Structure formats: structure tokens, C-alpha cells
Amino acid sequence: MSHSIEEVVEGIRQHPRLVSTDDFEISLQNTETVSTRFREGKASAQNFEQSLWIQLRVLLRRQPGIASILYRSSEDLQRLVESALEAAEGSSADPWFRFPLVKVANAFEGDGADSPVPLPTSLFSNSVDIPIDEVYESCVQRGYLWRREEKVEGSYVRRYQGAQFRAANGPSLADLQVCGTNWEGREESLKRLIDQERFRKSARPFRSALGKQVLLRPRFVAQLLEEVGHWFCADRAQASLSPLSDREGETLFSPAFSLIDEGGIENGVNAYPFDIEGTIPRRTMLINKGVLSNYLHNSYTAARANRPSTGNYLRAPHASTPQIAPSHLYVSSSSPMESDLITLMAEGITLDTVESMQAVPGVGSEILFRASGWAVHAGNRVTYLTGICGKWDLFDVLRRVVAVGKDIAFYGHCGSPSILLENVPLSEER
């Protein structure tokens, strides 16, 4: 931690109004983000953001109080303490509130943000006949946790790096990106995107009402998981705001489909050594061979369910508050297919790229999407298709999984191999 952060922490630790509390806890995240844009190999714009987020949780006469701020001056600390104490005094004793028993330490020591180097301009020349911007984001996050009564103290430094390629004068590549904790592999990623754009230029509109076999490629599934990840958050499930509420132990999906959330993936986007409460993230089997097995918890929802926290109380960079959220959500299988699943297809289509996707409003399980992909015949790609649309009930669709591949890839915090479905309804764009 820098000297200024140490002063902030010490100012809270020694605050006279906190002496009378049963216990209190400080959580802190200092985030520095640098965004750099290149066009034709030259830096065209750069942006720097910094924020210091502080959360104070107090226990006063067994009554909990929580407050958080984005720190700007010493007056903010006084306001933080007063807000937390006021919240405690206005609450009642809560049997489910507790500070989890944790062991944290200093971890993930690291340096500041790397300066990106643009890709060679030869990769862009005569590719898709439009200028392409390279946009790089490098984020350094320093976290800190301190709790008085248990003498808990720990800190970490983590880094996140992402790259995005955008069309400068058109929408063609605007939504295509590769994200991760380093910039390795960006040349291969860009080449794949340029190939996809070339295919798109000769694409045909989709003209079928039913896909006999549908192969979901990793990028499509990752976007799907982004839309449904909150289903597994215990606070939503316990409040009946999730389609999965009160369904633990039920067989909801195909036996070929399993889903895991894992916090300890090395160099992962959400690879924290401990969450906001100090709990070490773990591997949580959410769906085991089609059966809903677990939810994602913080200490409060875990206490209500009489089980330990899964370490999923996270705060995204620059967010105002933490929330229960997946760490790294990915599809798994106990018996993945060794070969490319496309070789199993007699007649069907692949869904490669999401053009739009959104959940139908409400607590239901339906999504709407528009995508592009390939027509497949006898295990071979035939024609690139656009305007493939669907309104899917995910319970129904994920019961139709017949095979899961081994070609897992992550996009952001969600990952999946290819997934083969049978007899899935699709429609053409109107």
C-alpha cells in the first residue's frame, strides 16, 4: 500500500467513535486504470482513472451497520464512520450477520500497469478495408482488509489487462474483443476476427425455422453465461428473484451439462486471493450432471442457508458497492468429446458470434438473441449465415445438450467449450 492509503486506514482504526463498537472491519480497494488507443500503430488517445473505495462494517450492541464511500478527502472518513454507526443504531440484532472466520495474508504482490505496444500495421493492411483501432486497458487493483477483534489483516495487488479491436468508421468489428489478464495471443485473436469479417461479407441470411443440430461455439456460450450468471447468486435465490429459487437438488438440465464457478484460476479476470469479507474463493460445482447443486454465497446468505461462504462477495473496478457475483463461470463435462463436435453433425448450424442478446424482463428463463454462424453438412462448414434469431427457454434448451467438447476458451470471466444441441428452435431475422 502507498503511504496515503496507510494514513486512510490508520485514520479509521483510531477513530474515537469506533472504540465503543463490538467489532468493526475495514475493506479497501484502490484501482488505477490506464486506457490507450492506437490507430495505424500510433497512440491516438490515453485515459487514466483512479478511485479509492472504502467499506466500513460495524457491530454495535449486536446490531450491524454498513457504509461505503469513494474517498476524496479526510472529511469523507468522518462521514463514513457516522454513516456506518447510524446504520447500526437504526437496525436490529440480526442472527444472520457475522464476520466470517478467515485467514488472510499479503498476496499477489505486483508492479504497476504495463505500457502496451501496438500490433504491427501489416496485420491490419488490406484486411477489412476499414481503419481499426486497438484499445488496451490495464488495471492495477490494491486490496486491503482489517478486522479489529480477530486481528485479521491482509492485502493484495492484482492486475487485469484487456484488448479490444474496434472499427474506426463502422460497426463491423465494434463488438469483437479479446479480454484477459495479459496481451499474449492478441495477434491470433485479431486474425480470427478479421477472418470472421471476411466471411460476413459473403454471408447469406438464415432461412430455416428449425436447427436439427445446433453447435454453440465458446464465444456464444460465454455471452450466454454472462446473461444468466446472476441466477446462481444466493441473495437473489433467497429473495425469489431467480428462476433457480428453491430448486436445489433438482435435475434441471441435460446430464451432459455441468457448470462450475472457480475463484482460484491463475491470471483470471476475477482472480482475487480473498473476497471483500476475507473469504478465500473456492471451486463451486453449481450444476453437476444436470442437477442444481449449489448457489454462490457471501457470509450472510451462507449463514441463512447453514453453510460456508463460497467467497463470491466481489466488487468490480469502479463499482459503488460489492455484490455476490461469479468469479470464473465455465461449462464442464465428465466425459468431453476429444474431436471437434462439428464432425458429429449431419445437418445443422453453428452459432459463433452474438450480435445481440438479452434476457426477457422478469424472473423467467427466456432470452432473445441474434447471432451469426455456419451452415453445416456432413461435418463440414458450408455457408456463413447471418440473422439467426431465437427466443429460448434456457431450461428447455439446456436439456437438449448431447455432447460437450474440450475446446474451452474464456471471454472475460466466462468460459466454455463447444456444446452440441439437438432439435432446437430457431428463426430468421424479420
N, C-alpha and C positions, 0 to 999 in steps of 0.2 A: 504493500500500500504506500501511496505517496504521503508526505508529511501532512498535507492539508486534510486527507481522509482520516489520518490518525487523530488530528485535532477534533474533527467532527465526532468521531467515536468517543473520544475522551470527554467531550462536552456533554454527551448523553449519559455516559456512565456516571459522571459526577453530579448530575443534575439533582438538586436538593429535594425536589418533589417526588423523585423516584425512590427515595430512601424508605418510605413507608409501604411500598408495594410488597406483595408476597414474592413476586419474581417479575423479571422483565427480560425481553430478548430484543436484540438489535440485528436486523438483516440489512445488508447494504450491497448495492451493485453500482459500480462506476463503469460507464460504457463510452468508448471512443470509437467513432465510425468515420472512415475516410472513403468517399466515393470518387472514382476517377473515370472520366470518359475519354476514349480515344476515337479519332476518325482518321482513317488512312495513315495509321501509325503515329499520329501526333496528338498530344494531350489537348483536348478542347475545353474541358471543364473539370473542376475539382471542388468537392464539398466536404466540410468537416463538421461533425456533430459530437457534442459531449453532454452527458447527463449523469447526475449522481442521485440515485434513488435510495431512499431510506424507509424502512418499515420498523415500527416500534410496537411490540405486543406486550401488554402488561397484564398482571393478575393482581387484582386489588380486592381483598376480602372474598376471594374465590370468584370474583366477577371479572370476566375477560374484557379487554379493550384493545382495539387495533387502530392504528393510524399510519398513513404513509405520505411522503412528500417527495417532490423533486427539489433537491436542495439548491438554493441560490445564495443565501446569506445566513448569518448566525441567528437572525430573527426567526428563520424557518424552524430551527431546532426547538425554540421555545413553543412555537405553535404546534409542533409535532407532539411534544410531551403533553401539552394541555389537551390536545385532541384525543390522545390515547387514554388519558385519565378520565376525561369527560365521558368517553365511550364506555369505560369500565363502570363508572358511577351510575350511568344510565341503563346498564344491563343487569341481569340477574345471574346467580350462580348457575353455570352450565355444566351438567355432568359429562358432556362430550368434549369439552375443551380441555386440552392438556398440551404441555410441552413434551414432545416425544423424546424418549431416551435415545441419545445419539452419541456417536464418537466421530468427531471431525478433526481434521488436521490441515496443515498447509499442503496444497496440492497444485499440480498443473502450472508450475512456475513457467513464465514465458516472457518474451520481449514485446515490443510494440508492433504496430502494423507494418507489413511488408509494402514496399512500393511496387506496383505492378509494372510489367514490361509488356508493351503491345505485341500482338502476334505479327509475323511477317506479312507485309502487304500483299505478297504473292498469293496468299491463301484467299484473299478477297477478290482479286482482279478477275474480271470476266466471269464471276460466279453466278450471280443472280441479277446482274445489270442494275443494281441499286447500291448506293453507299451504305455501308454497315458500320454502326457504332459498336465499339467494345466498351462495356460498362463494368467496372470492377468495384467490389465493395469489400473492405477489410475492416473487421470489427474486433476490438480487444475489450474483454469484459473482466473486471476485477470484482470478485465477490468476497463478502465477509459476514461471519455470523458470530455473535457473542451472546451468552446467556449467563445471568448472574449466579443463581443458586447452584447450578450444576457445574459452574466454572467451565462451560463449553466455549471453545474458541477455535475458529478455523477460517482459512482464506484460500482463494484460488485465483488463477489467471487462466482464462480460456480465450481462444481465438477462433474467429469464423471468417472464411473468405468465400466469396461467390463471384461468378462471372455471368454476364448476360450479353447476348448479341442482339442488337435491335436494328431494324430497317430505319435508315435516316429519313427517307422520303416516302414511306408507305408502310402498310401494316404487315407485310409479308412475314417478317421474322420478329415482329414486335413481342410476341408472346413466347418465343422459344428461348429457353435459357438452360444453363447448366450451373447447378449450385453445389457447393461442398465446402470442406474446410481447407482446401488448397486449390491451386490452379492447375494441378497436373491433369493431363488428359484433355485440356481445353481444345487443342488442335483437332483431335479425333472427334470431339463433340461438335465443333463447328463444321467439320467436313460432313458429318451426318446430317446436320441441319440444312446445309447447302444442297446436299443430295435430295433431301425431302422437298425443298423448294423447287428443284428441277422437276421432280415427279409431279408436284402440284400443278405446274404449268401445263402438263399434258393430261391432267386428270379428267375423269368423266364423273358426272353426277350419279349418285347412288339411285337405283331404280328397283329395289326389291322390298317386299314387306316383311320377309322373314329370313333371318340368317340361320341356315341349317346348322352350321357350326360357326362360332364366333371366337376368335382368338384375341384376348385382351393383352396388349403389349405392356411392358413395365411402366412406361410413362403414363399410359391411360389409367392403370390401376393405382399408381401413386396419387394422381389427381382425385380419384375416387375415394381413396383413404383420407385425403385432406378434407373432403366433404363430410365424412362420417366419423372421423376420429372422436368428436365430442360425444358420440353415442355412449362411449365406454367410460366417461367421466362420472365418478360415483355421485358427485353433488347433483348432477342432472338426473341420474337414475333414481336417486333417493327422493327427488322432488317430482318424480313422474314427468320429467321433461325429455326423456329419451325413449326411443322405440324399444330399447332393451330393458326398461324398468321392470323389476320383479320377474325376470326371465332367466336368472342364473340357474344353470343346470339343465336347461332345455336344449334339445337338438334343433338348431335354427337353420343351419346351412349344410352344405354337402360334406360328407366325411373326408373328402379330398382337400377341404379348405381349413387351414389353421391361421391364426393371427397372433402375433407377438408384439409386445412393446418392450424395448430394451434400452435402459439408460446408459449402459456402460460401453457402448460402441466406440471404439477408438477413433478419434478425429471426427466424430459425428457432429451434426449441426447443433444438437441439444446435449452434448456430452459434458454434463456438469458432474463434479465429484460428489456434490450433495445438493439437495434442493433448498428452497427458501427456508425450510424448517430444520435443515441439517440432516435430513434422512438421505442415506445413500441410495440412489436409484438402482432398481434391480430389473431382472428379466421377469416379465409377467405374461403368462400364457392367457390371452384373452378369449380366444376361441380354439378349442382343442378338438380337432377332427369333427368340426361342425357344431360342437357343444359350447355354449357360452359358459366360460369357466371363471372369469374374474372381471372386476372393474378396476379402474385406476383411482387411487386414493391419496388424500393428504391425511394428516393426523386426525382431523375432526371427523371426516366421513368414515375413516377406518375405525375410530372408536365406536361410532354408531353401528357399524357392521361387525364389531368384535373381532377385528383382525388388524395386522400391522399395516402401516402406511406403505405404499409402493414407491414413494419418493418422487411423485409426479406433481408436486406443487411448484410450478415453474413461472418465471417471468421472462417474457420476450424482451429483447433490447428495446428501450424507449417506451415500453408499455407502462401504464399508470399503476396497475395492480397485478399481482400474481394470480394464477388460476390453476386448477387441475387441468393438465394437458398431456397428451402423449409425448414421450421423449423421441423414440425412433420406432415408428409403427411399420411392421412389414409382414407380408404374407409368407407362410412357410408350409411345408408338406412333409409328412413322414416318409413318403415314397415318391420323390420328384422324378420326372422323366429325364433321362440322360440326353435324348436327342431334342432338336428343335421341334416344338409341338406342331409347327406348320406341316411337318411331314405326316402327321396323323389325320390331316384334313382332306376329305374327298371333295367337298364343295362348301365354300363359306367365305367369310371375310375376316380381316384383321382390323382391330381398332388401335391405331398407332398414336394419333395426336388428338388431344382435346382442343376444340375450337371454342367451346363454351360448355360450362357445367354448373348446375345449381340445384340445391335441394328444394323440393316443393315445400312452401311455407307450412309450418305446423310441426307436430310431433310425429308425423308419419315417416315412412321409409322409402319414399319415392324421390327420384332425381330426374332431371331433364338434362339432356346433353346433345351436343352437335360435335361430330368428330370426322376424321378422315383416316383412310387405311387402304388395304389392298383386297381386291377380289382374289380368291384362291381356288385353283382347280388342280386336283390330283397332287396336292402337296407343294404346288408351285405358285408364286405370285404372278398374276396375270395383268391386272389393270389397277392403277391407282384411282381411288374413289374419294369424292368429297361429298359433303352434305348428308352424311349418315347420322340420322337422328334417332332418339329413343326416349321413352318415358318408362323407366324401370322401377319396379318394386324390388329393392335390393334383397329382401328376404327370398323372393321368388327366384331372382337371377342367380344368387349365390348358392341356391340349392341345385343349380344346373351345372356346377363345376364338375368336370370329368377328369381333368388332369392339370397338374401344376408343374412348370418347368424348373430349370436350375439357373436360368439367366437373370438372376436377381440384380436389380440396379436401383439406386436411391436417387430421388429427386427431392431436395430439401430434406425434411425429416421422415419422409415416407418412402418405402421401397417395396418392390415385388418382383418376382419372376413373371414370365408369361403364364396366362391362365386360359384354359380351353373350356368353352361352354357349349352346350348343345340346345337347339330349338329355342333360341332367344328372339323375342320380337324386336324388329327394327322398322324404321320408316324413312321415307325420303324427305328431303327438305321441301317445305311449301312456302 
